[in-house]
Amino acid sequence: EDICFIIMEYVAGGETLHKHCRAENLLPLEDVVRIAFRCAKALDYAHRMGVIHRDIKPRNILLTEDVDVKIGDFSIALIFEAEATETQVHGYVGSPLYMSPEQVNEETLTNQSDLFALGVVLYEMIAGKHPFQGESLPGIIQKITETPHTPIAELRSDVPPVLGHIVDRCLKKDSAERYKTGLDLAADLSLVFSHIKLLDEEVPG
């Protein structure tokens, strides 16, 4: 009747990506790229269904017991193809550390806002640190909207340059310079995955 609720899949034994965003517990690059690839594909599907997640962060991405990837918690998702008469939560919502520049400025959001947040998560899984960490909310917002992040290449020499370029494109301040769709991002990640696999095969055991 007038009670609203969300039904989500129960992920048995699932753990979030949170612990894998710390320097002492990083995953192999091959796993990082695979996880990001699956997240990009999942977001592409959601976006094509007219849904913007608005709260992509490590704690909302789960790994199943069979190492599949699930995006959870659509509680503040924005349905951008909804009827104008439907009630939705607008304004400043989400986790500040993972908000896009347009989100912290309370501007119109697009699917590229989710891709920015996924770029932040990808950066954390590679570097073991947040690209826009600050001591206060104003400081975080200033970094998200104005301060360039430290390039991945300056933090890890073993990361293929192309993966650093992918992260850079995800984290562009201007949404027009980011990937247009999750599928575009996934396509580039698939090339990196193949490259990493090939390098592993060339290394003698």
N, C-alpha and C positions, 0 to 999 in steps of 0.2 A: 504494500500500500504506500504509505508515505515514508517508509524506512529505507534509506539508501545503504547499500553495502557492496563490497567488492569480493568476488570469489577468485582465489588464486590457487594455482597448482601447489601441492605440498611436495617439496623437494627432499626426499628422504636422504639423510646423511649429508645434506648440502652444506658447504661452507662458502663464505663470501670471499671476494678477492682482497679484502682488507689486509690480511696478514701478508699477502704477496706483494704489497706496495711498500714494504719496508726493506731497507738495504740488506738486512741480514737474512732475508727469507725470499729472495727473488726467484722466480721461475726461469727455466731455460728460455732463451729467446724464441725457440720454435714453439713452445707452449704459449708464450705471450702473444705471438702473432696469430696463432690459431684461435685463441680466446677473443682477441680483438676482431678477427675476421667474422666469427660467429655472432658477436655482438652487433657488428655493422650490418650483417644480413638480417638479424632480428629487428633492429631499428628500422631498416628499410621496409620491412613488412609492415611494422606498426605505422610508419609514416604514410605508406600507400593506403592504409586503412583510415587515414585521417587523424592519427593520434600522435601527439608530441609528448614524450615521457616527462620531461622537465626536471628529473631528479636522478640522472645517471651518475652513479658514484660506486666505488668499490663495494660498499656494503649492500648495494642493490643488484649486484651481479653474483650469481651463485654457480658453484661447480658441483655437479651431481657425482654420485658414487662411481658412475661409469665415465667420468670426465667429460660430460656434456656441459653446455653453458646455458644458463637461464637468466633472463632479465626479470627482476621482480619489482614489486611495489609501484603500481601505476596509480597510487592514491591521489596524486596531484596532476595527473596527466591532463593535457589540454586537447579536447576534441575540436580540431579546427575546421571540420566540415559539419559541425553540429548546427541545428536550427538556431536562429538568433534568439529565440524565446527561451532556450534551455539555460538553466543556471549552471555556471562554472566558476571555479576559483580563479581569479585574475590577480595581477599585481605581483608583489615581491614574494614569491614562494620558491622553495627549493633549498639546496645546500649551497651557501655562498661560495665555498671553495671550488665548486664544480659548475658555477654559473657562467654563461657566455657574457661577453660585454653587453649585448643587447638585453640580456635577462637582468643583469644588475642595474641597468639603466631603465628598466621597466618599459622597454620598447616592444614592438611586435616581434613575436617569436616565430621561427620556422623550424623545419626539420634540422637545419644546420646548427641550431642551438644544441640539440642532442649530440651532434657529431663533435662539437667543440668539447662537450663534457666527456665524451668517449676518448677524445684526444688527451684530455687531462689524465684520465685513468691509464691510458696507454703509456704516457710519459712516466707516471708513477711506477708502473710495472717494470719499466726499463731502467729508470734512474734511481728508484728507491727513495725519491723525494718529490714533493709537490712543486709544480712549476711557478705557482703564485702564492706560496706560503707567506703570511704576514702576521704581525703581532696584534692586529686589530681589524675589525671589519672595514673601516675606511682604507686601511693599508692594503688589504686584500683586493678591494674593489679597484684601487688605483693601479695595482699590478695587473689585474685582469684587463682593464680597459686601456692602459697606457704603456706598461713596462714589458719589453720583450723578455721571453723566457730564456734561460740558459740553454743553448743548443745541446742536444743529446751527445754530440761528438765530443764536447768538452768534458763530459762526465764519464763516458764509457768508450774506449777505443775499439772494443770488439763488436760494436753495433754497425751493421752495414749502413753506409751513407744514405741509401734510398729509404731506409726505415726512419732515419732522422728527418728526411724531407717530408715523409708522410705525416709525422707528428707535427712538424712545422706548419704544414698546410691545414691540419685540423685546428690548430691553435691561432689561426689568423684572427686579428682583431675585427677585421671587416668580413662579415659573413659571405660577401660576394666572392671572396678569395679562397674560401674553404671548398671542400668537396660539396658537390651539388646534392648527392644522394648517398645513402649508406651503401648502395650497390657499387658506386664509383670507388668508395673507400675500400670496400671488400675486394674489388678487382685488383687494386694496387697491393693490398696486403697478401693476396694469393701469390703474386709474383715474388714478394719478399720471402714468403714461406718456401717456395720452390728453390729460391736462391740459397737460403739457409740449409735446407735439406741437401742440396748439392755440395755445399761446403763441408757438411758433416761427412758425406760419403767419400770426399776426397782426402779427409784426414786419416792417416793410417792408424789402425787399432793398436 
